[in-house]
Amino acid sequence: MTSLLEETLRARINGEVAFDDYTRHLFSRDASMYSIMPRGVVFPVDQEDVAAAVATAAEFGVPVVARGAGTSLAGQTVGPGLVLDLSRHMNRIIALDPVARTAVVEPGVVQDQLNQAAAAHGLMFGPDTSTSNRATIGGMVGNNSAGSGSLTFGMTIDHVRALDVVLADGSTARLEPVSETERLRRAEADTLEGRIYRELPGLVTAHEDAIAKGMPLFWRRACGYRLDRLSGYGEDKPFDLAKFVVGAEGTLVLATRIEVDLVPKPKKTVYAVGHFETTHGAISATLDALSCGPHQVEMMDKTILDLSRRKIEYADLGEHLVGDPEALLFVSFSGDDETVLAAKLDEVAALWERNGHGYHTLKLVTAAEQAALLKVRKSSLGLLMAAGEGTKRPLAFIEDTAVDPEHLAEYTARFKEILDEHRLEAGFYGHCSVGCLHIRPFVDLTDPAQVDTMRAVAEKIKDLVAEFGGVNSSEHGDGLARSEFNREIFGDELYEAMRQAKKLFDPAGTMNPGKIVDAPSMTENLRDRDALPPAPPLRTMLSFEVVGGMRDAADRCMNIGLCRKTTGGVMCPSYQVTLQEEHSTRGRANALVKALSEPDPKAALGGERLHEILDLCLMCKACKSECPMSVDMASLKAETLHQHHEEHGTPLRSRIFGSIRFLNRLGSATAPLSNVPGRIGPLRKLMERTVGIKAERPLPKFVRENLVRWNRRRVTAPGTAGTVNWLADSFTTFTEPQIGKAAIELLETAGWAVELVSGGCCGRSSLSKGLLDDAKKKATGLVTSLACDTEPGSPIVGCEPSCVFTLRDETLALLPDLSEARQVKERVRQVEELLVEAIDDGRLDLPERSWLSGRRVVFHGHCHQKAEVGTAATMALLRRIPGLEVAEIDSGCCGMAGSFGFEAEHYETSMAVGRDRLFPALEREPAGTLVAATGVSCRQQIFHGAGRTAWHPLELVREALGGPA
């Protein structure tokens, strides 16, 4: 039947249809603790495709599950039937009316995408979720999402005006507020839509008392069907099916076009950040904060704070906090009058001080002051998930409850007693202003006893919520985690009314069944217990033992989808171009989990479908720092390529790129003749046909007077500051030796004696092609040389980040048992750090005037640099140049990625990545603006794609120093 279903869909759908095992596995998971294998996946391009897919599924009796970013925390977007990915193609903003303050969007539009368009008119979409950089509007409608600003702006249901939808039989309808006359007109139709308009009003009327008594009184609700929104309809209250289906989790209709209200975007937001010695103390200070009329009140406990300190991404946080708080309370005020807002900060700070709440209040007024703290606040979920070890993870099964803030302190204390009773640890964060804290206990679902504990705790928390008059789900929906309890929560009569509503909209039960009503037990379909067999043994070249093995390294992914963001940061450059799930870090990690769970994982790693999924990974390593779980896809891909080569042999081109140091040295020795072939068109075409190196891509130009030759012919200066070792990398040494010269002269001027280390290669190029035996041999040689032939403890520096940071990362994975590798790692430093110290100490004195004075430079950081240490040291060095205006551009990945951009089949992707942000950012700069980049690949891409010559920052500092070169 599946093959016939697939054939029928391919004949009827304009978008893609995928029934292969890998795609099905990728869409069997979301950000919840559940996993269900679907029959297949459809990527619709428009409403007609959605309707055809739903009609076909109904014809075959197959369930349909709609999906946006797949960030559901309760299991709403996994199911056994046909998954419709509405994010890949249906992501257009159809209309935006700034006068009416409305927008019409397709369901795959991302919240930040809409907000960016609306911001040009001083508007925004009210619900502001922490996942705004990947959450789709369609998903927010299905879930009735809210966010930190819900105290002011409410929930998604409050902003939906109308929906174009596909019904369960594949027919289409327009849902919007209608008068009684219009409802009666629509009810006359002999269609599913007509039947809904005929029968649903009677259902509501028959259960008015149950609706009034059974619906939780607290306003912030994301649970059950919203029959309360239809109650009391008539001449004075339109019959509004659009709002009724919000939060229905795709169990009633599928939205294909969404009309929403927009709200004025506040011109200014300021924050008071209270520091507290206990979490209970922070929660107890909420009511005082609410009395000041805030926009939001958010809490974050020490668990989250400590986790953030471990990540480079959030390194700035420590500079802002006072002492070591157990919890922070963020209170924001928004408006247009800065004087009024400043007074509000003073008011809340004074009130807390008067009532003995907290020990310090930090006032954040400017965006720069707010950035570090707000970045951590928005990333709390990911940070908490990263704290899991193996299959013991922080799980979302009681993290969405809410009570009136008046009772929050007492409720939370009772909540913690239940956790303590069952010996469960959890982090606390969330929205104190609306009584919702996200509390995620750490549970190992592979342990039957802990599964029983999870259920027992869920039942006790459900009862506790009812005791306090709260709601069991206030933000993240029912899904598979909470739907089971809905009969008890709403009462028999109201629950049966909801079942009748479901039957009315979906007679055959094919629309995302098992959610909200008629749900399975919350302990069925558990990802770690039911969908993940024990990992078969596999011998790897890289060591993954720190995280439990290669499969555990991939399975760290908890599917929260941060890698699907398309703005800010670097991760994940290929996804940002293709918008395909399999090209996100999440998609690749899940594909590897599948391969590494096969009976013969080595053969699976050599499979062509897996190779296709990993192929566009640029190995930028951004996921290692930006992914909250630090999934290191670069290392995983390197190991997979190694296993693939062992199964199928190593391609010639991979061997060529793996030998880049030898080839560059040979090219330098034979320059300038070696540069001639790169300028002859027919030879470049021949090279493309034979080895797959793109003819349009300029080749590096070899320099005969390379860094090694230059160093041999000069008289080295004695050092008063000690000895530093300069790593002569395989690239700039032979093609851009002026960078190394500049750096060595700067170091010597600063009092360092510089030793050139030029006898070996770090193995970076071999690593990138999966030539791990060769990489290990090279790494062993270089590490041994550095450990034995250089002054103990002396710093090791260089100018090519990919080479320098290999010594701090992959070298240890290649040589886990070599003590010299750990010693060398500890000695690796950024040359920028040494030069900044020298400038600040007065050992390197840059003149007040140089040709750089009054100029502007924009800096693009290397991906590996950003991932390993960040760009702070380079920016600090550039800012030490007198009179130079320095700006770092949010340019993501350049797209070159070493050999990736040279390869014919990857050339277009490489350029598309550059066009995404880097090239436009440079095009916006005047011709006189200087460009700086630390990576050799980055400079090549900037020259080829943007027509700008990029300096290495070290060259600019040398220019500023002046004097003979």
Buried (B, 14 or more C-beta within 10 A) or exposed (E): EEEEBBEBBEEBBEBBBBBEEBBBBBBBBBBBBBBBBBBBBBBBBBBBBBBBBBBBBBEBEBBBBBBBBBBBBBBBBBBBBBBBBBBBBBBBBEEBEEEEBBBBBBBBBBBBBBBEBBEEBEBBBBBBBBBBBBBBBBBBBBBBBBBBBBBBBBBBBBBBBBBBBBBBBBBBBBBBBBBBEBBBEBBEBEBBBBBBBBBBBEBBEEBEEBBEEBBBEBBBBBBBBBBBBBBEBEEEBBBBBBBBBBBBBBBBBBBBBBBBBBBBBBEBBBBBBBBBBBBBBBBBBBBBBBEBEBBBBBBBBBBBBEBBEEBBBBBBBEEBBEEEBBBBBBBBBBBEEEEEBBEBBEBBBEBBEEEEBBBBBBBBBEEEBBEBBBBBBBBBBBBBBBBBEBBBBBBBBBBBBBBBBEBBBBBBEBBBEBBEEBEBBBBBBBBBBBBBBBBBBBBBBBBEEBBEBBBEBBBBBBEBBBEBEBBBBBBBBBBBBBBBBBBBBBBEBBBBBBBBBBBBBBBEBBBBBBBBBBBBEBBBBBBBBBBBEEBBEBEBBBBBEEBBBBBBBBBBBBBBBBBBBBBEBBBBBBBBBBBBBBBBBBBBBBBBBBBBBBEEBBEBBBBEBBBEBBBBBBBBBBBBBBBBBBBBBBBBBBBBBBBBBBEEEBBEBBBBBBBBBEBBBBBBEEBEEBBEEBEEEEEBEEBBEEBBBBBEBEBBBBBBEBBBBBBEEEEEBEBEBEBBBBBBBBBBBBBBBBBBBBBBBBBBBBBBBBBBBBEBBBBBBBBBBBBBBBBBBBBBBBBBBBBEEBEEEBBBBBBBBBBBBBBBBBBBBBBBEBEBBBBBBEBBBBBBBBBBEBBEEEBBEBEEEBEBBEBBBBBBBBBBBBBBBBBBBBBBBBEBBEBBBBEBBEBBBBBBBBBBBBBBEBBEBBBBBBBBBBBEBBEEBEEEBBBBBBBBBBBBBBBBBBEBEBBBBBBBBBBBBEEEE
